[in-house]
Amino acid sequence: MSWTTRTPEPVAKDAIALDEPQLYDVVEAEQREQFDAALDAAKALAGVVGRPGDPVIVTLNGHANPGHSPRDGWSNETITITVSALPPQP
């Protein structure tokens, strides 16, 4: 079902690595598919936020249903990707 992860601190754009996502009510294969796709997207998005040398913070979260199919009483599937550039402080 739901999952989330983030960079523990600002990282270089070319060094984005995230801890394994925290899984809630495990639907492991579907959550892994979403996480892998979101991580790839976050790495691509990092290249278009901030200046070339600015570090970034990445937060990923989502919700996956078994078989990626709607279920009565369950949330719709979703993925949220946040990539924030953090310019160095003067």
N, C-alpha and C positions, 0 to 999 in steps of 0.2 A: 504494500500500500504506500504509505508516505515515506519519504526519505529526504535527508538534508546533509550538506557538508559545506565547508568554507575554508579558505586559506587562513591559517592561524595568525598570520601577519602579512603585511605587504610583501609582494614578491616581484621579481623581474618578469616582464612579459614573456620572455622566452624560457622561463623556468617554472611555469605553473604546474604544480603537482598538488593534488588534494588527497586528504585522508579518505579512507573508505567511507562511504556515506553511512550515516546512522539510519538504520532501517526501523520502521514502525510497522507492526503487524505484517511480517515478512511475506512478500510475493517476489522472491529473490530474482528470478530470471528477468522478469519484466522491469523491475527496479534497476537492475544492472544495465539493461539495454538503454533505459532512459538516462542513467548516470553517464554512461560512456558517450552517448550522443551529446549530452549537455556539456561535458568536459571538452569535447572536440569543438563545439560551438563557442565556448568561453575562450578557448585559445585563439580562435579566429577573431573574435570580437576584441580581444585585448590589443590587437594590432591597430585598431581604429579608435581607441580612446586615449586621450592624453598625448603627451609628447613621446618621442621614441624611447627616452630613458626613464620615463616615469614608472614607478612601481604600481602594481594594481592589487586590489583585494577582490577575490572572486567568491560569490555565494551561489550555490546551486540547491534547488529543492524541487520536489515533484511528488506526484501521486500516480501510482500504476495499479491497474486492476488485473486480476488473473486473465491471461490471454488477451490483454488490452481490450477487454469487452466491458460494456456498461453493465453495472449491477444495481439492482434496486437497493436503495439505502446507502449506496457508496458514492463517494465524490466522483466527478468526472476526472478523467486523466488530465494532468497538467505538468508542465515543466516551467520553472522560473529560473532565469539566468541573470545575475547581476555582476557586471564587471565595472569597478570604479577605479579611475586613475587617481593617484595620490601624488600631486606634484611636491617636490621637496620644499620644506619650509625654509624661508629666508633666514 
